[in-house]
Amino acid sequence: MPIYMQIDGVKGPKAFQKFTGYFDVDSIRFFRGYKDDHNRSVPPSFAFVRPNDSATPRLLALLHEPEHSTPRDVLFVYAGGEAGKPLEEFKSVWVHGAVMLSYQSSSDVNTFVFQYDHHDIEPPAAVQSSLLRRPQDWGRVQAAKYFTTNTSATV
């Protein structure tokens, strides 16, 4: 499933549907905020991996420019669709107040780590959980739901 990312104020080289300014992302992982051993709050964070390409310097500028600590909104779009048809938005994750913390590079990929304030998922979690089921499992889920709500034991 392709993942595209857009960061406020940073123009990416990719277009998705009718929108431009996106970056390709190979993978993303979100980390929950927590309290450390000294009872200090550690905000949530995310890390993403993307190819090392000509767009990488645009992202690195966020880390090296004086205003790199300016919080930004980041949009991740998970795309999908049927073979031979244009990609469609499957799910979006809006991350608010993101600030880049670190960057690691290898010969072919880069890993970026950001802290953030909060995020929103579209569609909402209730809808999202049903969309994440494989279509071939939908019938079994409905059958199991029907069975557990419409049966009674006899002795």
FENTAUR-V236778 format. One record per residue. N is the residue number from 1. NEAR is the number of other ideal C-beta (glycine too) atoms within 10 Angstrom. D_FIRST is the distance of its C-alpha to the first C-alpha in whole Angstrom. Layout:
# FENTAUR-V236778
N_NEAR_D_FIRST ; N_NEAR_D_FIRST
This chain:
# FENTAUR-V236778
1_9_0 ; 2_15_4 ; 3_20_7 ; 4_23_10 ; 5_24_13 ; 6_19_17 ; 7_22_20 ; 8_12_23 ; 9_11_26 ; 10_16_23 ; 11_12_22 ; 12_20_19 ; 13_13_19 ; 14_16_16 ; 15_11_16 ; 16_20_14 ; 17_13_15 ; 18_5_19 ; 19_13_18 ; 20_12_19 ; 21_17_19 ; 22_22_16 ; 23_25_15 ; 24_16_11 ; 25_20_10 ; 26_13_9 ; 27_11_10 ; 28_18_12 ; 29_11_15 ; 30_14_17 ; 31_13_21 ; 32_8_23 ; 33_13_27 ; 34_10_30 ; 35_9_33 ; 36_8_35 ; 37_5_38 ; 38_5_40 ; 39_6_38 ; 40_8_37 ; 41_8_34 ; 42_12_30 ; 43_15_28 ; 44_16_24 ; 45_19_22 ; 46_19_19 ; 47_16_18 ; 48_21_15 ; 49_15_14 ; 50_21_14 ; 51_14_16 ; 52_12_19 ; 53_13_20 ; 54_8_23 ; 55_19_21 ; 56_17_21 ; 57_9_25 ; 58_14_24 ; 59_19_22 ; 60_16_25 ; 61_14_28 ; 62_21_27 ; 63_14_28 ; 64_10_31 ; 65_10_32 ; 66_6_35 ; 67_9_33 ; 68_14_30 ; 69_11_31 ; 70_14_30 ; 71_13_28 ; 72_19_25 ; 73_15_22 ; 74_22_19 ; 75_16_16 ; 76_22_12 ; 77_22_10 ; 78_16_7 ; 79_17_6 ; 80_12_6 ; 81_13_9 ; 82_8_11 ; 83_4_12 ; 84_5_14 ; 85_7_14 ; 86_9_13 ; 87_16_10 ; 88_12_11 ; 89_16_10 ; 90_17_9 ; 91_18_11 ; 92_15_13 ; 93_19_14 ; 94_13_18 ; 95_24_20 ; 96_13_23 ; 97_16_26 ; 98_21_24 ; 99_17_26 ; 100_20_25 ; 101_14_27 ; 102_11_26 ; 103_15_24 ; 104_11_24 ; 105_12_23 ; 106_9_23 ; 107_5_24 ; 108_8_20 ; 109_15_18 ; 110_19_19 ; 111_16_19 ; 112_25_20 ; 113_15_21 ; 114_22_22 ; 115_18_24 ; 116_20_24 ; 117_14_26 ; 118_11_24 ; 119_16_21 ; 120_10_20 ; 121_13_17 ; 122_13_16 ; 123_14_17 ; 124_9_19 ; 125_7_19 ; 126_7_21 ; 127_12_18 ; 128_14_15 ; 129_10_16 ; 130_10_17 ; 131_10_14 ; 132_9_12 ; 133_11_14 ; 134_8_13 ; 135_6_15 ; 136_7_18 ; 137_10_19 ; 138_11_20 ; 139_9_23 ; 140_11_24 ; 141_12_23 ; 142_10_25 ; 143_10_28 ; 144_11_28 ; 145_10_29 ; 146_10_31 ; 147_9_33 ; 148_8_33 ; 149_7_35 ; 150_7_37 ; 151_8_39 ; 152_4_42 ; 153_4_44 ; 154_4_47 ; 155_2_50
